[in-house]
């Protein structure tokens, strides 16, 4: 199990680099120009790497919960919109991006469709996440 003792950022970076090295994750064509939320002013600066990090973060989020749908991910990755002198308000993230991330993870067998709705982690995905978490914890203990 992805332990709470493994720092989230270290795990996400390790799993994102694993997904990038594996080369099986299908990237949408608009990765280099799209904004990730209506609340953002600019697209991510890391042209391709942000999609792998989002996929790793989504996989970790689903792993720590039973099942997650696109709507919950939109709320999670949303942020405050700068509305000038008016108070900021929460704006959900792009559903298209989160849907594409889930579809890509489903295609490589990390997540599967849950009977109750949303997606849940698959057996292969659980094995991969456990292995990456153990490696990350070992590297942290060595330091």
KOLBAGU-568659 format. One line per field, with one value per residue: residue in three letters; x negated, y, z negated of N, C-alpha, C in turn; residue number from 1. Coordinates in Angstrom, 3 decimals. Atoms other than C-alpha are relative to their C-alpha. Example, Ala and Ser with C-alpha at 12.3 -4.5 7.8 and 13.67 -1.06 7.14 Angstrom:
2
zati	c(ALA  SER);
n_east	c(-0.890  0.820);
n_north	c(-1.190  -1.190);
n_up	c(0.000  0.060);
ca_east	c(-12.300  -13.670);
ca_north	c(-4.500  -1.060);
ca_up	c(-7.800  -7.140);
c_east	c(-0.900  0.770);
c_north	c(1.200  1.090);
c_up	c(0.000  -0.730);
romi	c(1  2);
% end
This chain:
143
zati	c(UNK  UNK  UNK  UNK  UNK  UNK  UNK  UNK  UNK  UNK  UNK  UNK  UNK  UNK  UNK  UNK  UNK  UNK  UNK  UNK  UNK  UNK  UNK  UNK  UNK  UNK  UNK  UNK  UNK  UNK  UNK  UNK  UNK  UNK  UNK  UNK  UNK  UNK  UNK  UNK  UNK  UNK  UNK  UNK  UNK  UNK  UNK  UNK  UNK  UNK  UNK  UNK  UNK  UNK  UNK  UNK  UNK  UNK  UNK  UNK  UNK  UNK  UNK  UNK  UNK  UNK  UNK  UNK  UNK  UNK  UNK  UNK  UNK  UNK  UNK  UNK  UNK  UNK  UNK  UNK  UNK  UNK  UNK  UNK  UNK  UNK  UNK  UNK  UNK  UNK  UNK  UNK  UNK  UNK  UNK  UNK  UNK  UNK  UNK  UNK  UNK  UNK  UNK  UNK  UNK  UNK  UNK  UNK  UNK  UNK  UNK  UNK  UNK  UNK  UNK  UNK  UNK  UNK  UNK  UNK  UNK  UNK  UNK  UNK  UNK  UNK  UNK  UNK  UNK  UNK  UNK  UNK  UNK  UNK  UNK  UNK  UNK  UNK  UNK  UNK  UNK  UNK  UNK);
n_east	c(-0.840  0.733  0.034  -0.021  1.365  0.664  -0.446  -0.808  0.704  1.043  -0.652  -0.557  1.121  0.546  -0.953  -0.065  1.179  -0.224  -0.946  0.663  0.964  -0.749  -0.387  -1.281  -1.080  -0.351  -0.161  -0.859  0.723  -0.003  0.737  0.923  -0.643  -1.242  0.002  -0.539  -1.183  -0.454  0.562  1.404  0.201  0.929  0.153  1.171  1.279  0.632  -0.841  -0.584  0.142  -1.121  -1.027  0.449  -0.169  -1.436  -0.390  0.526  -0.773  -1.333  0.139  0.183  -1.254  -0.949  0.505  -0.255  -1.445  -0.575  -0.240  -0.035  -0.510  0.556  -0.472  0.816  1.329  -0.124  0.004  1.317  1.033  -0.429  0.700  -0.684  0.118  0.281  -1.071  0.315  -0.212  -1.055  0.549  0.277  -0.925  0.514  -0.371  0.406  0.984  -0.540  -0.484  0.564  1.341  -0.120  -0.576  1.056  0.960  -0.608  -0.059  1.359  0.346  -0.809  0.534  1.219  -0.356  0.211  -1.321  -1.089  -1.302  -0.630  -1.414  -0.784  0.220  1.364  1.083  0.709  1.336  -0.005  1.027  1.307  0.304  0.354  1.340  0.957  0.057  0.688  1.429  0.576  -0.004  1.079  1.265  0.098  0.263  1.388  0.889  -0.068  0.695  1.430  0.525);
n_north	c(-1.184  -1.262  -0.354  -1.437  -0.385  -0.409  -1.360  0.010  -0.583  0.941  1.118  -0.445  -0.189  1.309  0.719  -0.716  0.372  1.390  -0.016  -0.602  0.990  1.118  -0.443  0.552  -0.951  -0.729  -1.439  -0.677  -0.904  -1.384  -0.057  -1.138  -1.312  -0.096  -0.380  1.105  -0.462  -1.323  -0.944  -0.266  -0.973  0.544  1.464  0.417  -0.321  1.263  0.299  1.341  0.656  -0.232  1.027  1.176  -0.300  0.049  1.414  0.607  -0.547  0.599  1.403  0.006  -0.433  1.111  1.087  -0.291  0.041  1.183  -0.332  -1.436  -0.346  -1.193  -1.172  -0.171  -0.439  -1.399  -0.792  0.131  -0.720  -1.376  -0.995  -1.280  -0.850  -1.408  -0.778  -1.412  -0.525  0.771  1.152  1.189  1.114  1.285  0.414  1.383  0.253  0.464  1.374  0.697  0.465  1.075  1.154  0.581  0.652  1.258  0.907  0.465  0.942  1.197  0.696  0.740  0.986  -0.452  -0.138  0.649  -0.587  0.581  0.321  -1.033  -1.270  -0.501  0.943  0.533  0.497  1.403  0.821  -0.355  -1.353  0.075  0.592  -1.024  -1.077  0.533  0.122  -1.350  -0.540  0.658  -0.547  -1.390  0.050  0.457  -1.102  -1.022  0.526  -0.031  -1.372);
n_up	c(0.000  0.005  1.409  0.293  0.346  -1.234  -0.355  -1.216  -1.143  -0.423  -0.667  -1.282  -0.929  -0.348  -0.852  -1.278  -0.797  -0.404  -1.119  -1.152  -0.497  -0.558  -1.325  -0.442  0.268  -1.221  0.217  -0.975  -0.885  0.470  1.265  0.118  -0.109  0.758  1.408  0.788  0.717  -0.422  0.956  -0.328  -1.059  -0.992  0.038  0.781  -0.637  -0.375  -1.158  0.001  1.294  0.909  -0.192  0.752  1.421  0.307  -0.011  1.226  1.111  -0.069  0.403  1.452  0.609  -0.105  0.825  1.405  0.203  -0.640  -1.405  -0.257  -1.318  -0.637  0.731  1.209  -0.424  -0.406  1.235  0.635  -0.732  -0.231  0.815  0.125  -1.190  0.262  -0.627  0.147  1.345  0.654  0.727  -0.790  0.150  -0.485  -1.345  -0.227  -1.049  -1.271  0.011  -1.151  0.342  0.983  -0.687  -0.830  0.896  0.432  -1.146  -0.279  1.064  -0.212  -1.169  0.368  1.009  1.373  0.603  -0.719  0.306  1.179  -0.183  0.672  -0.695  0.143  -0.268  1.155  -0.337  -0.389  0.675  -0.570  0.446  1.414  0.075  -0.436  0.987  1.183  -0.311  -0.066  1.363  0.743  -0.497  0.456  1.447  0.145  -0.377  1.046  1.173  -0.277  0.098);
ca_east	c(0.000  -1.196  -2.241  -1.443  -5.132  -6.110  -6.070  -3.465  -5.683  -8.549  -6.167  -4.452  -7.793  -9.042  -5.857  -5.728  -9.297  -8.370  -5.393  -7.562  -10.288  -7.687  -6.379  -2.951  -0.903  0.946  0.594  3.373  2.344  3.083  0.667  -1.664  0.982  3.913  4.643  5.407  8.157  10.286  8.737  5.223  3.858  1.180  0.660  -1.867  -5.493  -6.698  -5.438  -4.970  -6.010  -2.929  -0.662  -2.766  -2.737  1.037  1.417  -0.811  1.097  4.458  3.249  2.102  5.375  7.464  5.229  5.750  9.552  11.929  13.102  12.969  14.836  13.995  16.099  14.142  10.862  12.119  12.789  9.442  7.319  9.357  8.030  8.985  9.701  8.214  11.181  9.391  10.577  13.506  13.059  11.556  13.783  13.065  13.087  13.013  10.211  10.712  12.864  11.431  7.894  8.920  11.024  8.101  5.779  8.210  8.650  4.876  4.384  7.200  5.609  2.305  4.150  3.529  7.193  10.452  14.100  15.840  19.276  20.488  19.307  15.991  12.669  10.828  7.271  6.626  4.482  1.632  1.847  1.735  -1.358  -3.138  -2.240  -3.372  -6.702  -7.332  -6.359  -8.785  -11.597  -10.865  -10.852  -14.170  -15.790  -14.585  -15.927  -19.333  -19.672);
ca_north	c(0.000  3.528  4.403  7.760  7.731  8.186  11.932  12.619  14.805  12.284  9.476  11.474  12.474  8.869  7.441  10.167  9.371  5.653  6.375  8.541  5.876  3.199  5.192  3.534  6.481  8.066  11.859  13.963  16.261  19.463  18.826  21.727  24.468  23.709  25.363  22.910  25.034  28.056  29.676  29.544  32.338  30.305  26.671  24.619  25.555  21.919  21.151  17.353  16.450  17.937  15.279  12.481  14.220  14.647  10.963  9.942  12.221  10.862  7.269  8.023  9.796  6.865  4.406  6.149  6.110  3.412  5.043  8.471  10.050  12.892  15.379  14.794  15.197  18.470  19.779  18.499  20.086  23.298  26.527  30.103  32.351  35.840  38.139  41.435  43.502  41.154  38.236  35.078  32.065  28.384  27.216  23.527  22.119  20.976  17.860  17.005  16.735  14.638  12.391  11.906  11.093  8.462  7.003  6.829  5.139  2.748  1.890  0.861  -1.119  1.015  1.817  0.143  1.185  0.623  -0.982  1.822  4.551  6.263  4.448  2.225  0.924  -2.400  -5.265  -4.416  -0.745  -1.601  -3.744  -0.956  1.706  -0.527  -1.167  2.525  3.455  0.888  2.159  5.772  4.878  3.004  5.961  8.293  6.007  5.845  9.625);
ca_up	c(0.000  0.710  -2.776  -4.354  -5.324  -1.680  -0.915  1.747  3.928  3.939  4.848  7.599  9.147  9.032  10.552  13.225  14.300  14.329  16.612  18.858  19.113  19.805  22.777  22.860  21.607  24.524  24.595  26.141  28.981  27.089  24.199  25.001  25.432  23.105  19.750  16.948  15.401  16.244  13.168  14.620  16.757  18.568  19.606  17.597  18.288  18.404  21.909  21.696  18.170  16.520  18.041  16.534  13.154  13.319  14.217  11.286  8.940  10.116  9.710  6.144  5.345  6.593  4.758  1.422  1.904  3.046  6.254  7.824  10.717  13.062  11.071  7.859  9.736  11.212  7.717  6.422  9.152  9.358  7.886  7.049  10.011  9.909  10.558  10.199  7.247  6.570  4.148  5.555  6.141  6.655  10.261  11.144  13.284  16.871  17.070  20.464  19.120  16.124  18.347  20.748  17.837  16.541  20.028  20.529  17.138  17.959  21.296  19.656  16.959  13.871  13.215  14.165  14.214  10.894  10.729  8.433  10.799  11.337  11.511  9.055  8.935  10.676  9.399  11.803  10.877  7.184  7.729  9.641  7.071  4.188  5.907  6.634  3.058  1.633  3.870  2.917  -0.791  -0.419  1.356  -1.367  -4.108  -2.380  -2.435);
c_east	c(-0.878  0.098  0.118  -1.392  -0.807  0.493  0.669  -0.786  -1.100  0.608  0.516  -1.103  -0.572  0.938  0.136  -1.205  0.098  0.934  -0.650  -1.009  0.708  0.489  1.329  1.162  0.252  0.272  0.974  -0.802  -0.144  -0.827  -0.835  0.691  1.186  -0.233  0.640  1.241  0.398  -0.551  -1.452  -0.097  -0.844  0.022  -1.223  -1.298  -0.750  0.853  0.642  0.016  1.185  1.063  -0.361  0.163  1.468  0.471  -0.479  0.791  1.401  -0.056  -0.158  1.303  1.035  -0.426  0.331  1.492  0.557  0.246  0.182  0.518  -0.642  0.404  -0.810  -1.400  0.042  -0.018  -1.388  -1.043  0.413  -0.763  0.812  -0.239  -0.229  1.032  -0.234  0.227  1.123  -0.609  -0.213  1.057  -0.626  0.548  -0.514  -1.024  0.707  0.405  -0.589  -1.368  0.083  0.590  -1.054  -1.058  0.551  0.058  -1.384  -0.444  0.779  -0.565  -1.265  0.246  -0.242  1.322  1.020  1.308  0.608  1.474  0.890  -0.116  -1.402  -1.019  -0.591  -1.325  0.098  -1.102  -1.396  -0.430  -0.424  -1.410  -1.068  -0.166  -0.701  -1.508  -0.681  -0.073  -1.128  -1.359  -0.219  -0.342  -1.426  -0.982  -0.009  -0.738  -1.515  -0.610  -0.154);
c_north	c(1.237  0.539  1.503  0.503  0.407  1.405  0.010  0.501  -0.929  -1.171  0.392  0.206  -1.332  -0.746  0.675  -0.355  -1.451  -0.063  0.551  -0.974  -1.160  0.319  -0.522  0.973  0.849  1.468  0.576  1.016  1.416  0.223  1.266  1.359  0.197  0.500  -1.147  0.388  1.366  1.074  0.345  1.022  -0.553  -1.523  -0.376  0.255  -1.250  -0.625  -1.394  -0.629  0.181  -1.073  -1.269  0.226  -0.023  -1.449  -0.707  0.464  -0.599  -1.458  -0.110  0.355  -1.125  -1.139  0.220  0.019  -1.220  0.219  1.499  0.206  1.280  1.258  0.279  0.483  1.462  0.912  0.004  0.880  1.428  0.955  1.289  0.840  1.446  0.818  1.485  0.462  -0.734  -1.192  -1.193  -1.054  -1.255  -0.298  -1.420  -0.083  -0.516  -1.467  -0.816  -0.578  -1.168  -1.265  -0.694  -0.721  -1.354  -1.012  -0.562  -1.011  -1.299  -0.840  -0.803  -0.941  0.407  0.150  -0.751  0.658  -0.745  -0.260  1.083  1.352  0.501  -1.066  -0.481  -0.578  -1.486  -0.749  0.352  1.392  0.017  -0.545  1.029  1.099  -0.459  -0.060  1.362  0.613  -0.613  0.533  1.418  0.046  -0.445  1.124  1.076  -0.456  0.020  1.381  0.465);
c_up	c(0.000  -1.416  -0.188  -0.389  1.226  0.338  1.372  1.205  0.510  0.762  1.379  1.028  0.462  0.951  1.365  0.874  0.453  1.205  1.269  0.614  0.682  1.412  0.502  -0.170  1.238  -0.325  1.019  0.811  -0.519  -1.263  -0.153  0.024  -0.933  -1.428  -0.787  -0.780  0.551  -0.930  0.276  1.124  1.139  -0.042  -0.832  0.773  0.463  1.101  -0.034  -1.384  -0.920  0.145  -0.760  -1.497  -0.391  -0.044  -1.272  -1.209  -0.042  -0.451  -1.515  -0.707  0.028  -0.914  -1.476  -0.324  0.713  1.483  0.143  1.415  0.512  -0.774  -1.256  0.359  0.440  -1.219  -0.640  0.684  0.371  -0.912  -0.039  1.256  -0.438  0.760  -0.171  -1.422  -0.731  -0.729  0.931  -0.267  0.567  1.396  0.187  1.131  1.256  -0.089  1.128  -0.323  -0.971  0.619  0.854  -0.839  -0.448  1.145  0.328  -1.047  0.139  1.145  -0.338  -1.186  -1.435  -0.734  0.851  -0.429  -1.174  0.283  -0.595  0.692  -0.258  0.367  -1.318  0.478  0.357  -0.749  0.511  -0.441  -1.455  -0.172  0.385  -1.051  -1.279  0.222  0.024  -1.393  -0.828  0.434  -0.501  -1.485  -0.271  0.312  -1.070  -1.257  0.193  -0.195  -1.389);
romi	c(1  2  3  4  5  6  7  8  9  10  11  12  13  14  15  16  17  18  19  20  21  22  23  24  25  26  27  28  29  30  31  32  33  34  35  36  37  38  39  40  41  42  43  44  45  46  47  48  49  50  51  52  53  54  55  56  57  58  59  60  61  62  63  64  65  66  67  68  69  70  71  72  73  74  75  76  77  78  79  80  81  82  83  84  85  86  87  88  89  90  91  92  93  94  95  96  97  98  99  100  101  102  103  104  105  106  107  108  109  110  111  112  113  114  115  116  117  118  119  120  121  122  123  124  125  126  127  128  129  130  131  132  133  134  135  136  137  138  139  140  141  142  143);
% end
